Amino acid sequence: MSDDKSAAENFLDSAKAKVNEGADRLRAAGHEAASHVGGSTLDNAGDKAKAMEDRAKAEVHNAEAHANYNEGKRESTDGDGH
């Protein structure tokens, strides 16, 4: 987050981070489902690990979204919007 971003840019970055979070959660769900389908214990463990990684990425994107939203909100209420 840069101090020279406008409120609109921060809100846009927040929305992008939320889209990325959703994509990560969807990938995690796919890996989780795959971990229950295969016959190989090793493959299933690999899919579970990928699901955990995607959930962790989703949490990072969620934190980014909240930080950008809060910065945008602060910028929009400080009077100048920049």
N, C-alpha and C positions, 0 to 999 in steps of 0.2 A: 504494500500500500504506500503510495507516494503522496506527499503532502500537496502536490500540484495537480492531483486528479480532481475533477469536478464531481459533484454529487451524482450526476447521471452516469459518469464513468464507473464510479464505485458501485452503483446499483446494477449496472450491466455486468461488471465483474462478479458480483454476488450471484446474479442469475446464471452466468456461465458455470460458476463453481457448483451450483445446485444441479445443473444438467449433468456435469461430470460426476457428481455424487450419485445421481440416479443411475447413470451408466455403470458405475462401479458396483452398486448394489445389485443391478441386474446381472452383471457378469458373475458376481459372488453367488447369486442364486443358481445360475447355470452350473457353476462348478460344484456347488453343494448337491444339486440333483444328480450330476454325473458321478459323484462319489458314492451314490447309492445304487447305481445301475451296473457298473462294470463288475467283472468277476475277479479281477486281479486286485489283491489287497494293496499292492504297491501303487497301482494306478489310482485306486480310491484314495489312498493317503495323499498322493500328489494333488488330486482334485480338491481335497479338503484344505491343503496348504494354500492352493491358489485362491480358494474362497476366503480364507482368513486374510490373505494379502489384499484382496479386493475390498474386503470390509474395512481394513485399515486405511486404504486409500480413500474410501468413501468418508471416513471420519475426518481425514485431513481436508477433503474438499468441503465438508460441512463446516468445519472451523473457519476455512477461508471465506465461505459464503457469509457466515455470521459477522466476521471481522469487516468484510467489505460493506455489508449492509449497514453495520453500525457506523462506519466511517462516512458512508453516504448520507445517513440520517443526520450525523453531526454536521456535515458540510451543508446540508439543506436547511438546517435550523440556525446556523451561525450568521445568517444574514446575507452572505454573498454567493453561496452555492459553489464556490471554488475552493 
